[in-house]
Amino acid sequence: MAGTCCTRCSHYIEPACKFCGNCGEPATIDLRLHANHWHAQTQAQVASNLANMQAEHFYRTHQQNTPNFAAPRRKSKVVPPEIREEMNGIITHLVRERFFLMVHYCIFLVTNLIGFAMAIKCYAEFIGDDVSRAIVALTPLLFINLVALLCLAPIKGTKGEIARLKDRMTNLKLRLEFESIL
């Protein structure tokens, strides 16, 4: 017994099935109504498959290779040992400089906090009028925080060194990437 098409959605129904797999409509045995429709669908599918196979065959036979000068290079180049050692040294120095930068930031922050804490304590515990209390509080605030401001010079120097190391690392990466041009 040959398969049929669903009366509701025109989907092909297998011969052993009692219901349409697409919409659930009960299968009808009337082959005369849908035989022409099923035959037209089958012919269209065969024609489509044939056109796809012909296009694929044409593409395979007429495919041109990429010229040698435009072919992408493989990334499996060997990195020279002197560049590898220099890159490792730069990474080590970069980690060290970042550690120093964090230490300088911590020293700056802690010293400022100590200066502010001493100024608040002097202001709160001094017995006198408001002007006297403000002058007593300004003494630790000015001197301790001015000493803390001296940490800004090493912070600026460390930031400059980090920028120089990053620039050197970028230079090495570009030298590796464009080694054939140089």
C-alpha positions in Angstrom: 0.0 0.0 0.0 1.4 3.4 -1.0 1.5 6.4 1.3 -0.9 9.2 1.1 -1.2 12.9 1.9 -3.0 14.5 4.8 -6.3 16.2 3.8 -5.8 19.1 6.2 -2.1 20.0 5.8 -1.0 18.0 2.7 1.9 16.4 4.6 3.0 13.0 3.4 1.8 10.2 5.6 3.7 6.9 5.8 1.7 3.8 4.6 1.6 2.1 8.1 0.5 5.3 10.0 -3.0 5.9 11.1 -2.6 9.6 11.8 -0.7 12.5 10.2 2.6 13.2 11.9 2.3 16.9 11.3 -1.2 17.9 12.4 -2.7 14.7 13.9 -5.6 14.3 11.3 -6.7 10.6 10.8 -5.1 9.2 7.6 -7.5 8.5 4.7 -7.0 5.7 2.3 -8.3 7.7 -0.7 -5.2 7.8 -2.9 -7.0 9.1 -5.9 -7.4 12.6 -4.4 -3.8 13.2 -3.5 -1.8 11.1 -5.9 -1.2 13.9 -8.3 -0.2 16.3 -5.5 2.2 13.8 -4.0 3.7 13.0 -7.4 4.2 16.8 -8.0 5.9 17.2 -4.6 8.2 14.2 -5.3 9.2 15.5 -8.7 10.0 19.0 -7.2 12.2 17.4 -4.5 14.0 15.3 -7.1 14.6 18.4 -9.3 15.8 20.4 -6.3 18.2 17.7 -5.3 19.5 17.3 -8.8 20.1 21.1 -9.1 22.0 21.1 -5.8 24.2 18.2 -6.9 24.9 19.9 -10.2 25.8 23.2 -8.5 28.1 21.3 -6.1 29.8 19.5 -8.9 30.3 22.8 -10.8 31.8 24.4 -7.7 34.2 21.5 -7.1 35.4 21.4 -10.7 35.8 25.2 -11.1 37.3 26.0 -7.7 40.5 28.0 -7.9 43.2 27.7 -5.4 44.4 30.7 -3.4 47.7 32.1 -4.8 50.8 31.4 -2.7 51.4 35.0 -1.8 47.9 35.5 -0.4 47.7 32.2 1.5 47.5 32.6 5.3 50.6 31.7 7.2 50.6 29.0 9.8 50.8 30.2 13.5 53.2 27.4 14.4 56.3 29.5 14.0 59.2 28.9 16.4 59.8 31.8 18.8 63.5 32.6 19.0 64.9 31.9 22.5 66.3 35.5 23.0 62.8 37.0 22.4 61.2 34.4 24.7 63.8 35.3 27.4 63.2 39.0 26.9 59.4 38.6 27.1 59.7 36.5 30.3 62.0 39.2 31.8 59.5 42.0 30.8 56.6 40.1 32.3 58.6 39.6 35.6 59.5 43.3 35.8 55.9 44.2 35.0 54.6 42.1 37.9 57.2 43.6 40.2 56.3 47.1 39.2 52.6 46.5 39.7 53.4 45.1 43.2 55.4 48.3 44.0 52.6 50.5 42.7 50.1 48.7 45.0 52.5 49.1 47.9 53.0 52.9 47.2 49.2 53.3 47.0 48.8 51.5 50.3 51.5 53.6 52.0 49.9 56.8 50.7 46.4 55.8 51.8 47.5 54.6 55.3 49.5 57.7 56.0 46.6 60.0 54.9 44.2 58.0 57.1 46.6 58.3 60.1 46.9 62.0 59.5 43.1 62.5 59.4 42.6 60.3 62.4 45.1 62.3 64.5 43.6 65.5 63.3 40.1 64.4 64.3 41.4 63.1 67.7 43.3 66.4 68.4 40.2 68.4 67.5 37.8 66.3 69.6 40.0 66.0 72.7 41.5 69.5 72.9 39.8 71.7 75.5 39.5 75.2 74.3 37.7 77.5 71.9 37.0 76.5 68.3 39.9 78.5 66.8 42.4 76.8 69.1 40.9 73.4 68.4 41.2 74.0 64.6 44.8 75.1 64.8 45.7 72.1 67.0 44.0 69.8 64.5 45.7 71.4 61.5 49.2 70.6 62.8 49.0 66.8 62.3 46.8 67.2 59.3 49.3 69.4 57.4 52.5 67.7 58.4 51.5 64.1 58.2 49.5 64.6 55.0 52.3 66.6 53.4 54.7 63.7 54.2 52.1 61.4 52.6 52.1 63.5 49.5 55.8 62.6 49.0 54.5 59.1 48.0 53.0 60.6 44.8 56.5 60.9 43.2 57.2 57.2 43.4 53.7 56.4 42.3 54.2 58.5 39.1 57.6 56.9 38.5 56.2 53.4 38.9 53.3 54.2 36.5 55.8 55.5 33.9 57.9 52.3 34.3 54.8 50.1 33.8 53.9 52.1 30.6 57.5 51.7 29.3 57.4 47.9 30.0 54.0 47.6 28.2 55.4 49.5 25.3 58.4 47.2 25.1 56.1 44.1 25.3 54.0 45.5 22.4 57.1 46.1 20.4 58.2 42.5 20.9 54.8 41.1 19.9 54.8 43.2 16.8 58.4 42.1 16.0 57.2 38.5 16.3 54.1 39.1 14.2 55.8 41.0 11.4 59.2 39.2 11.4 59.1 38.6 7.7 58.7 42.3 6.9 61.6 43.5 8.9 
